[in-house]
Amino acid sequence: MSDYANIIASVLVVDDEHIVLSLVEDTLTDEGYEITTTLRPSEAIKLTKNQQFDFLLTDIRMPEMNGIELAREIRLINPTVGVIFMTGYANLDTAKQAIKEGAYDYIMKPFELSEIRQAMSRAVGKKKSDASAALSKELNKIADLSRQMYTSGDLASLLGLSLSFAMVQSKAIAGMAIYINSKRNQITVMPQEGNQVGVTEAVDFECSDEDIKTIQQFTEPLHLNSSENYPLRDTKIFQNNQDIFLPQKYFATGGATLVPLYRGGKILGYLTLFNHGTGEKTEGADTQLLNFIASQLAISLENFQLLDESREAYKHLEYLQDQTIQMEKMATRGQMSAEIGHELNNYLGVVMANFQLMDVRLQKGITEGVERFTESINDHLDKISQFTKNLMDHSSGKSAVFKVTDIIPLLNRIVDFLRPQKKFRECDIEISADSDVLEAEIDASLLEQVLYNFLNNAADASSESEIKRIDITATQPNDDLIQISIKDHGCGIPKDRIDKLFKEKFTTKDSGHGIGLVVCKGIIDKHKGSIRVESIQGQGTNFIISLPVNREITYKETATAK
């Protein structure tokens, strides 16, 4: 017997003559084959049930069972076995039958030992070629599945396509794809049976948080012999819909396999495949393929969730944009309308930037980290809603909400958000502070508007400068005062324009409307603070915001230029 690592292939040899078995065993063992011999076809069938053979080398005429019948029986147990026939009674009929059974070779007795060696060598080459072609075919199927998954336009198509593929691969007589939408407390079920291909009708069910937690706790494939050990049968949603989730007729025919759709540390759903054989565990390559299908479906479902959230946020954005347009149409009725439009456009610009960044990543197939873009989008849509609510509050005589707030985390949050945006990518932003905590009585939402304006202006000023850097400094000169300075290294502002900066409709930008700084000054005035501007032409501009720690203290600053 050869060393296992050097074995070319395992061969089961069946012949009713001892001398033939001995000759074949001695010849092929020396060539590097692992040989098992038997005189009886019935014994060959038993051996095949307990051992995986690469080839069957069998005589055609034997007293117990002929070789062609034996090859047929063994292929029911091991469909991939390669068959080589030997015979001393050749005729046209036996040759035809051998070809019909897919014989790798057909050897006439008596044979030379070299003939047996050559026949096995040809068989090994053909089996490798067939295996390569089969693997290529399976890989093409998987690649097609992946492409179709990523281009599926709706949930039903995605579930139906994946379920159909999994059913074909596992030879299931029926199946079910389950998608769990935790945010909506909803489960979508796509049942399918027989030879159906593609999309059938999906059913949506409302369910409780408790049911979802129970359903999501199974992270490994489960092999079930009956509905009695179905792990989800005790949840209310399954009890109330047993005909759909627990079809007895399928469990009765051979059991089921439950494959989880696991992604990013959470269960997004399950594939249930009924009658995947005789209720025995799916093993080896079949399990790997099912796990691959489940993995691809989980990735596609995660992308679907992100796109679904994006669509919802985009609908909200379109609505808010319509509102902004209507507000801007009212600009001729007074400065307030223009200020509203300007501030809303600032927020919408941030939202659109997030959509663009998210779209770029999704087109590249990168899904990790996309959640932070959707979170930022939702956060700024909430800010727009709060902004419009504040407008209503102001119109009813209500005032801004001031409370003691730490300035440092607010600055870090704003800068972390701005850095990935297009105009800030080539511009360094550096923050320094003379204390770990700098607290003042402010309205954080309003102060964010001011800082966004000044940082956007600083980025614009830095775009044509050799030094592309913005310096943010937060200090507390005394117990009663907090100062925030935002300094760019751009071309600076001419002295004769400094005094006009906070006047109505003054701007140094070609496309500006002169509202931004007016709004900023109004917000700082609400805080009973002040703004000072220091600018040196050719070196840059520094906006210094002074805020009283207690709003009952008011500070006045002046603008200077050189």
C-alpha positions as CSV (number, residue, x, y, z in Angstrom):
1,M,0.0,0.0,0.0
2,S,1.4,3.4,-0.9
3,D,1.8,6.3,1.4
4,Y,-1.5,8.3,1.5
5,A,0.1,11.6,0.5
6,N,1.4,10.0,-2.7
7,I,-1.8,8.2,-3.7
8,I,-3.0,9.1,-7.2
9,A,-6.6,7.8,-6.7
10,S,-8.6,5.1,-4.8
11,V,-9.8,2.2,-7.0
12,L,-12.4,-0.5,-6.2
13,V,-11.7,-3.6,-8.4
14,V,-14.4,-6.2,-8.8
15,D,-13.9,-9.5,-10.7
16,D,-14.9,-13.1,-10.0
17,E,-11.4,-14.4,-10.8
18,H,-8.6,-14.2,-8.1
19,I,-5.8,-14.0,-10.7
20,V,-7.3,-10.9,-12.3
21,L,-7.7,-9.2,-8.9
22,S,-4.1,-10.0,-8.0
23,L,-2.6,-8.8,-11.3
24,V,-4.5,-5.5,-11.2
25,E,-3.7,-4.9,-7.5
26,D,0.0,-5.5,-7.9
27,T,0.3,-3.4,-11.1
28,L,-1.7,-0.4,-9.9
29,T,-0.4,-0.3,-6.3
30,D,3.2,0.0,-7.8
31,E,1.9,2.9,-9.9
32,G,0.7,4.8,-6.8
33,Y,-3.0,3.8,-6.6
34,E,-4.9,2.7,-3.5
35,I,-6.5,-0.6,-4.4
36,T,-9.5,-2.4,-2.8
37,T,-10.5,-5.7,-4.3
38,T,-13.5,-8.0,-4.0
39,L,-14.9,-11.1,-5.8
40,R,-18.6,-10.2,-5.2
41,P,-20.6,-7.3,-6.5
42,S,-22.8,-7.3,-3.3
43,E,-19.6,-6.8,-1.2
44,A,-18.6,-4.0,-3.6
45,I,-21.9,-2.2,-2.8
46,K,-21.3,-2.5,0.9
47,L,-17.7,-1.2,0.6
48,T,-19.0,1.8,-1.4
49,K,-21.4,2.8,1.4
50,N,-18.6,3.0,3.9
51,Q,-15.8,4.4,1.7
52,Q,-15.4,7.0,-1.0
53,F,-13.8,5.5,-4.1
54,D,-12.6,7.6,-7.1
55,F,-12.9,4.7,-9.6
56,L,-14.7,1.4,-10.1
57,L,-12.8,-1.1,-12.3
58,T,-15.2,-4.1,-12.9
59,D,-15.6,-7.1,-15.0
60,I,-18.9,-7.1,-17.0
61,R,-19.8,-10.8,-16.8
62,M,-20.1,-12.1,-13.3
63,P,-22.4,-14.7,-11.8
64,E,-24.0,-12.6,-9.0
65,M,-24.6,-9.4,-10.9
66,N,-23.2,-8.1,-14.2
67,G,-20.8,-5.2,-14.1
68,I,-23.1,-2.7,-15.8
69,E,-25.8,-3.3,-13.2
70,L,-23.2,-3.0,-10.5
71,A,-21.9,0.4,-11.9
72,R,-25.5,1.6,-11.9
73,E,-26.0,0.7,-8.2
74,I,-22.7,2.1,-7.1
75,R,-23.4,5.4,-8.9
76,L,-26.6,5.8,-6.9
77,I,-24.4,5.8,-3.8
78,N,-21.5,7.8,-5.3
79,P,-22.5,9.7,-8.4
80,T,-19.0,11.0,-9.0
81,V,-17.2,7.6,-9.3
82,G,-15.5,6.9,-12.6
83,V,-16.2,3.5,-14.2
84,I,-13.8,1.3,-16.3
85,F,-15.2,-2.0,-17.6
86,M,-13.2,-5.2,-18.3
87,T,-14.6,-8.1,-20.4
88,G,-13.5,-11.2,-22.3
89,Y,-16.9,-11.4,-24.1
90,A,-17.2,-8.2,-26.1
91,N,-20.1,-7.6,-28.3
92,L,-21.9,-4.5,-29.7
93,D,-24.6,-4.6,-27.1
94,T,-22.3,-4.6,-24.1
95,A,-20.2,-1.8,-25.7
96,K,-23.3,0.3,-26.2
97,Q,-24.5,-0.3,-22.6
98,A,-21.0,0.6,-21.3
99,I,-21.0,3.9,-23.2
100,K,-24.5,4.6,-22.0
101,E,-23.3,4.2,-18.4
102,G,-20.6,6.8,-19.0
103,A,-17.7,4.4,-19.0
104,Y,-14.3,6.1,-18.8
105,D,-12.7,3.1,-20.6
106,Y,-13.4,-0.4,-22.0
107,I,-10.6,-3.0,-21.7
108,M,-10.6,-6.4,-23.5
109,K,-9.4,-9.6,-21.7
110,P,-6.8,-10.9,-21.8
111,F,-4.9,-7.6,-21.4
112,E,-1.3,-6.6,-21.1
113,L,-0.4,-4.9,-17.7
114,S,0.6,-1.8,-19.7
115,E,-3.0,-1.6,-21.0
116,I,-4.3,-1.4,-17.4
117,R,-1.8,1.3,-16.5
118,Q,-2.6,3.4,-19.6
119,A,-6.4,2.9,-19.0
120,M,-6.1,4.2,-15.4
121,S,-3.9,7.1,-16.5
122,R,-6.4,8.2,-19.1
123,A,-9.3,7.8,-16.6
124,V,-7.5,10.0,-14.0
125,G,-6.9,12.7,-16.6
126,K,-10.5,12.6,-17.8
127,K,-11.9,12.7,-14.2
128,K,-9.7,15.8,-13.5
129,S,-10.9,17.4,-16.7
130,D,-14.6,16.6,-15.8
131,A,-14.1,17.9,-12.2
132,S,-12.6,21.1,-13.5
133,A,-15.5,21.7,-15.9
134,A,-18.0,20.9,-13.2
135,L,-16.3,23.3,-10.8
136,S,-16.2,26.0,-13.5
137,K,-19.9,25.5,-14.1
138,E,-20.7,25.8,-10.4
139,L,-18.5,28.9,-10.0
140,N,-20.3,30.4,-13.0
141,K,-23.6,29.7,-11.4
142,I,-22.5,31.3,-8.1
143,A,-21.1,34.3,-9.9
144,D,-24.4,34.7,-11.8
145,L,-26.2,34.4,-8.5
146,S,-24.0,37.1,-6.9
147,R,-24.5,39.5,-9.8
148,Q,-28.3,38.9,-9.8
149,M,-28.5,39.4,-6.0
150,Y,-26.6,42.8,-6.2
151,T,-28.9,44.0,-9.0
152,S,-32.2,42.8,-7.6
153,G,-34.5,45.8,-7.4
154,D,-36.8,44.7,-4.7
155,L,-36.9,42.4,-1.6
156,A,-39.2,39.8,-3.2
157,S,-36.9,39.3,-6.2
158,L,-33.9,39.0,-3.9
159,L,-35.5,36.4,-1.6
160,G,-37.1,34.4,-4.5
161,L,-33.9,34.2,-6.5
162,S,-31.7,33.1,-3.6
163,L,-34.3,30.5,-2.4
164,S,-34.6,29.0,-5.9
165,F,-30.9,28.6,-6.2
166,A,-30.6,27.0,-2.7
167,M,-33.4,24.6,-3.5
168,V,-31.9,23.4,-6.7
169,Q,-28.5,22.9,-5.1
170,S,-29.9,21.0,-2.1
171,K,-32.6,19.1,-4.2
172,A,-35.3,20.4,-1.8
173,I,-38.9,19.8,-2.7
174,A,-39.9,23.1,-1.0
175,G,-38.4,26.0,0.8
176,M,-38.9,29.2,2.6
177,A,-36.9,32.5,2.8
178,I,-37.5,34.6,6.0
179,Y,-36.3,38.2,6.2
180,I,-36.4,40.0,9.6
181,N,-36.8,43.8,9.7
182,S,-36.1,44.6,13.3
183,K,-36.6,48.4,12.8
184,R,-40.2,47.8,11.6
185,N,-40.9,44.8,13.8
186,Q,-41.8,42.9,10.6
187,I,-41.0,39.5,9.1
188,T,-41.3,38.9,5.4
189,V,-41.8,35.2,4.3
190,M,-41.2,33.9,0.8
191,P,-42.5,30.3,0.4
192,Q,-41.8,28.2,-2.6
193,E,-42.4,24.6,-3.6
194,G,-41.8,22.1,-6.4
195,N,-40.0,23.3,-9.6
196,Q,-41.0,27.0,-9.3
197,V,-38.3,29.4,-10.3
198,G,-37.9,33.0,-9.2
199,V,-40.4,35.1,-7.4
200,T,-43.5,33.8,-5.7
201,E,-45.8,35.9,-3.5
202,A,-44.2,37.2,-0.3
203,V,-46.2,37.7,2.9
204,D,-45.4,40.3,5.6
205,F,-46.2,39.7,9.3
206,E,-46.1,42.1,12.2
207,C,-44.3,40.7,15.3
208,S,-43.2,41.6,18.8
209,D,-39.7,42.5,20.0
210,E,-39.7,39.3,22.0
211,D,-40.4,37.1,18.9
212,I,-37.6,38.8,17.0
213,K,-35.1,38.3,19.8
214,T,-36.1,34.6,19.9
215,I,-35.9,34.2,16.1
216,Q,-32.4,35.9,16.0
217,Q,-30.7,33.6,18.6
218,F,-29.9,30.7,16.3
219,T,-26.6,31.4,14.4
220,E,-25.7,27.9,13.2
221,P,-27.4,25.7,10.6
222,L,-29.9,23.3,12.1
223,H,-30.9,19.9,10.8
224,L,-34.5,19.0,11.7
225,N,-36.2,15.6,11.4
226,S,-39.7,16.8,12.4
227,S,-41.6,20.0,13.2
228,E,-41.5,19.0,16.9
229,N,-37.9,20.1,17.2
230,Y,-38.3,23.3,15.1
231,P,-36.6,25.8,17.4
232,L,-39.0,28.7,16.5
233,R,-42.3,26.9,17.0
234,D,-42.9,28.4,20.4
235,T,-42.9,32.1,19.3
236,K,-46.3,33.7,18.9
237,I,-45.9,34.5,15.2
238,F,-45.2,30.9,14.4
239,Q,-48.0,29.6,16.5
240,N,-50.5,31.9,14.8
241,N,-49.3,31.0,11.3
242,Q,-48.3,27.3,11.5
243,D,-49.6,26.5,8.0
244,I,-47.0,28.8,6.6
245,F,-44.1,28.4,8.9
246,L,-44.5,24.7,9.9
247,P,-46.0,22.8,6.9
248,Q,-46.4,19.3,8.2
249,K,-46.6,17.7,4.7
250,Y,-42.9,18.7,4.1
251,F,-41.5,17.7,7.5
252,A,-43.2,14.3,7.0
253,T,-41.4,13.6,3.8
254,G,-37.8,13.9,5.1
255,G,-37.1,16.8,7.5
256,A,-35.6,20.2,6.9
257,T,-32.5,22.3,7.1
258,L,-32.5,25.8,8.7
259,V,-29.7,28.0,7.4
260,P,-29.2,31.4,9.2
261,L,-28.5,34.6,7.2
262,Y,-25.8,36.0,9.5
263,R,-24.1,39.4,8.9
264,G,-22.4,42.0,11.0
265,G,-23.1,40.2,14.3
266,K,-26.8,39.9,13.7
267,I,-29.3,37.5,12.1
268,L,-31.1,39.0,9.1
269,G,-33.3,36.0,8.4
270,Y,-33.2,32.2,7.5
271,L,-33.4,29.9,4.6
272,T,-35.6,26.8,5.4
273,L,-35.1,23.9,2.9
274,F,-37.6,20.9,3.1
275,N,-36.7,17.3,2.2
276,H,-33.1,17.9,1.5
277,G,-32.7,14.1,1.2
278,T,-33.9,11.7,3.9
279,G,-33.6,14.0,6.9
280,E,-29.8,13.4,7.3
281,K,-27.4,16.2,7.8
282,T,-26.2,18.1,4.8
283,E,-22.4,17.8,4.8
284,G,-19.2,18.6,2.9
285,A,-19.5,20.6,-0.3
286,D,-23.3,20.9,-0.1
287,T,-23.0,22.6,3.3
288,Q,-20.3,24.9,2.1
289,L,-22.4,25.9,-0.9
290,L,-25.5,26.5,1.2
291,N,-23.4,28.6,3.6
292,F,-22.1,30.6,0.7
293,I,-25.6,31.3,-0.7
294,A,-26.7,32.3,2.8
295,S,-23.7,34.6,3.2
296,Q,-24.3,36.3,-0.2
297,L,-28.0,36.7,0.6
298,A,-27.1,38.2,4.0
299,I,-24.8,40.8,2.4
300,S,-27.5,41.7,-0.2
301,L,-30.1,42.0,2.5
302,E,-27.8,44.3,4.5
303,N,-27.3,46.4,1.3
304,F,-31.1,46.4,0.8
305,Q,-31.6,47.7,4.4
306,L,-29.1,50.5,3.8
307,L,-30.7,51.4,0.5
308,D,-34.2,51.3,2.0
309,E,-33.1,53.6,4.8
310,S,-31.5,55.9,2.2
311,R,-34.6,56.0,0.1
312,E,-36.7,56.9,3.1
313,A,-34.2,59.6,4.1
314,Y,-34.1,60.9,0.5
315,K,-37.9,61.2,0.4
316,H,-37.7,63.2,3.5
317,L,-34.9,65.3,2.0
318,E,-37.0,66.0,-1.2
319,Y,-39.9,67.1,1.0
320,L,-37.6,69.5,3.0
321,Q,-36.0,70.7,-0.3
322,D,-39.5,71.6,-1.5
323,Q,-40.0,73.5,1.7
324,T,-36.7,75.3,1.3
325,I,-37.6,76.3,-2.3
326,Q,-40.9,77.7,-1.1
327,M,-39.1,79.7,1.7
328,E,-36.6,81.1,-0.8
329,K,-39.4,82.2,-3.1
330,M,-40.5,84.4,-0.2
331,A,-37.1,86.1,0.0
332,T,-38.5,89.3,-1.5
333,R,-40.8,89.6,1.5
334,G,-37.9,90.3,3.8
335,Q,-34.5,89.3,5.1
336,M,-35.8,86.5,7.4
337,S,-36.9,84.4,4.4
338,A,-33.5,84.6,2.9
339,E,-31.8,83.7,6.2
340,I,-34.0,80.7,6.5
341,G,-33.2,79.5,3.0
342,H,-29.5,80.0,3.6
343,E,-29.4,78.0,6.8
344,L,-31.5,75.2,5.4
345,N,-29.2,75.0,2.4
346,N,-26.3,74.6,4.8
347,Y,-28.0,71.6,6.4
348,L,-29.0,70.2,3.0
349,G,-25.5,70.5,1.7
350,V,-24.3,68.3,4.6
351,V,-27.0,65.7,3.9
352,M,-26.2,65.6,0.1
353,A,-22.5,65.2,0.9
354,N,-23.3,62.2,3.0
355,F,-25.4,60.7,0.2
356,Q,-22.6,61.2,-2.3
357,L,-20.0,59.6,0.0
358,M,-22.3,56.7,0.7
359,D,-23.1,56.2,-3.0
360,V,-19.4,56.0,-3.8
361,R,-18.8,53.4,-1.2
362,L,-21.8,51.3,-2.2
363,Q,-20.8,51.4,-5.9
364,K,-17.4,50.0,-4.8
365,G,-19.2,47.2,-2.9
366,I,-18.0,48.6,0.5
367,T,-20.8,48.3,3.0
368,E,-18.8,48.6,6.3
369,G,-19.0,52.0,7.8
370,V,-22.0,53.1,5.7
371,E,-24.2,53.2,8.8
372,R,-22.4,56.3,10.0
373,F,-23.5,58.2,6.8
374,T,-27.1,57.2,7.3
375,E,-26.9,58.2,11.0
376,S,-25.4,61.6,10.0
377,I,-28.2,62.0,7.4
378,N,-30.9,61.2,9.9
379,D,-29.2,63.5,12.5
380,H,-29.1,66.5,10.1
381,L,-32.7,65.8,8.9
382,D,-33.7,66.0,12.6
383,K,-31.8,69.3,12.8
384,I,-33.7,70.7,9.9
385,S,-36.9,69.6,11.5
386,Q,-35.8,71.2,14.8
387,F,-34.7,74.3,12.9
388,T,-38.1,74.7,11.2
389,K,-39.8,74.0,14.6
390,N,-37.7,76.7,16.2
391,L,-38.8,79.1,13.5
392,M,-42.4,78.4,14.5
393,D,-41.4,78.8,18.1
394,H,-39.8,82.2,17.4
395,S,-42.9,83.3,15.5
396,S,-45.0,82.5,18.6
397,G,-42.7,84.5,20.9
398,K,-40.7,81.5,22.2
399,S,-36.9,81.9,22.7
400,A,-33.9,79.7,22.0
401,V,-33.0,77.1,24.7
402,F,-29.8,78.0,26.5
403,K,-28.0,75.6,28.9
404,V,-24.5,75.1,30.2
405,T,-22.6,73.1,27.6
406,D,-19.0,71.9,27.2
407,I,-17.6,73.6,24.0
408,I,-14.8,71.0,23.4
409,P,-17.0,67.9,22.5
410,L,-19.1,70.2,20.3
411,L,-16.1,71.3,18.3
412,N,-14.8,67.8,17.9
413,R,-18.1,66.5,16.7
414,I,-18.4,69.2,14.0
415,V,-14.8,68.7,12.8
416,D,-15.2,64.9,12.7
417,F,-18.2,65.3,10.5
418,L,-16.6,67.9,8.1
419,R,-13.3,66.2,7.5
420,P,-14.6,63.6,5.0
421,Q,-16.5,66.2,2.9
422,K,-15.1,67.2,-0.5
423,K,-14.0,70.8,0.3
424,F,-12.2,69.7,3.5
425,R,-10.4,66.6,2.2
426,E,-7.3,68.6,1.3
427,C,-7.5,71.0,4.2
428,D,-6.2,70.0,7.6
429,I,-8.3,71.1,10.6
430,E,-6.4,71.4,13.9
431,I,-8.1,71.9,17.3
432,S,-6.3,73.2,20.4
433,A,-7.7,74.2,23.8
434,D,-6.2,75.5,27.0
435,S,-8.4,73.3,29.2
436,D,-10.1,69.9,29.0
437,V,-13.5,71.4,29.8
438,L,-14.8,74.8,28.6
439,E,-18.4,75.4,29.6
440,A,-20.6,78.3,28.7
441,E,-24.4,79.0,28.6
442,I,-25.3,78.4,24.9
443,D,-27.9,77.0,22.5
444,A,-25.7,74.3,21.0
445,S,-27.8,74.0,17.8
446,L,-27.5,77.7,17.0
447,L,-23.8,77.8,17.8
448,E,-23.3,74.9,15.4
449,Q,-24.8,77.0,12.6
450,V,-22.2,79.7,13.3
451,L,-19.3,77.3,13.4
452,Y,-20.4,75.6,10.2
453,N,-20.6,79.0,8.4
454,F,-17.1,80.1,9.6
455,L,-15.5,76.7,8.8
456,N,-17.0,76.6,5.3
457,N,-15.7,80.1,4.7
458,A,-12.3,79.1,6.0
459,A,-12.2,76.1,3.7
460,D,-13.1,78.3,0.7
461,A,-10.4,80.8,1.6
462,S,-7.8,77.9,2.0
463,S,-8.6,76.3,-1.4
464,E,-6.3,78.6,-3.3
465,S,-3.7,78.9,-0.5
466,E,-0.4,77.1,-0.3
467,I,-1.1,76.4,3.4
468,K,-4.3,74.4,3.4
469,R,-4.9,74.4,7.2
470,I,-7.6,75.7,9.5
471,D,-6.7,76.3,13.1
472,I,-9.4,76.2,15.8
473,T,-8.5,77.5,19.2
474,A,-10.7,77.4,22.3
475,T,-9.6,79.4,25.4
476,Q,-10.9,80.9,28.6
477,P,-9.1,84.2,29.1
478,N,-10.9,84.7,32.5
479,D,-13.7,83.2,34.6
480,D,-16.4,85.0,32.7
481,L,-15.4,84.5,29.1
482,I,-15.0,81.7,26.5
483,Q,-13.3,82.5,23.2
484,I,-13.3,80.4,20.0
485,S,-11.1,81.5,17.1
486,I,-11.2,80.0,13.6
487,K,-8.1,81.0,11.5
488,D,-7.4,80.2,7.9
489,H,-4.2,80.9,5.9
490,G,-5.8,82.3,2.8
491,C,-5.5,85.7,1.0
492,G,-7.0,87.7,3.8
493,I,-9.6,90.5,3.7
494,P,-8.8,94.0,2.6
495,K,-9.1,96.6,5.4
496,D,-11.8,98.7,3.6
497,R,-14.1,95.6,3.6
498,I,-13.7,94.5,7.2
499,D,-16.3,97.0,8.5
500,K,-18.8,95.7,5.9
501,L,-18.6,92.0,6.8
502,F,-21.6,91.9,9.0
503,K,-23.7,94.3,6.9
504,E,-26.7,93.1,5.0
505,K,-26.0,91.5,1.6
506,F,-22.2,92.0,1.7
507,T,-20.1,89.1,0.3
508,T,-16.7,88.5,-1.2
509,K,-17.8,85.4,-3.0
510,D,-19.0,85.4,-6.7
511,S,-21.9,83.1,-5.9
512,G,-22.6,84.4,-2.3
513,H,-25.6,86.4,-1.2
514,G,-24.2,88.0,1.9
515,I,-26.7,86.4,4.4
516,G,-24.4,84.0,6.2
517,L,-22.4,86.4,8.3
518,V,-25.5,88.4,9.1
519,V,-27.1,85.3,10.5
520,C,-24.0,84.4,12.5
521,K,-23.9,87.9,14.0
522,G,-27.6,87.6,14.9
523,I,-27.0,84.3,16.7
524,I,-23.9,85.6,18.6
525,D,-26.0,88.6,19.6
526,K,-28.6,86.2,21.0
527,H,-25.9,84.7,23.2
528,K,-24.9,88.3,24.3
529,G,-21.5,87.7,22.8
530,S,-19.5,89.3,20.1
531,I,-17.3,88.6,17.0
532,R,-13.9,90.1,16.3
533,V,-12.1,89.8,12.9
534,E,-8.3,89.9,12.5
535,S,-7.0,89.8,8.9
536,I,-3.7,90.3,7.3
537,Q,-3.7,90.3,3.5
538,G,-1.7,87.5,2.0
539,Q,-1.6,85.7,5.4
540,G,-5.1,84.8,6.4
541,T,-8.1,85.7,8.5
542,N,-9.1,84.9,12.1
543,F,-12.7,85.1,13.3
544,I,-12.8,85.3,17.1
545,I,-16.1,84.5,18.9
546,S,-16.4,85.7,22.5
547,L,-19.2,84.1,24.6
548,P,-20.1,84.9,28.2
549,V,-20.0,82.0,30.5
550,N,-23.1,83.6,32.1
551,R,-25.4,85.3,29.5
552,E,-26.0,88.2,31.9
553,I,-22.4,89.4,31.1
554,T,-22.0,91.1,27.7
555,Y,-18.7,91.6,25.8
556,K,-18.1,93.9,22.9
557,E,-15.3,93.3,20.4
558,T,-14.0,95.1,17.3
559,A,-12.8,94.0,13.9
560,T,-9.2,94.8,12.8
561,A,-7.2,94.3,9.6
562,K,-3.7,95.1,8.5
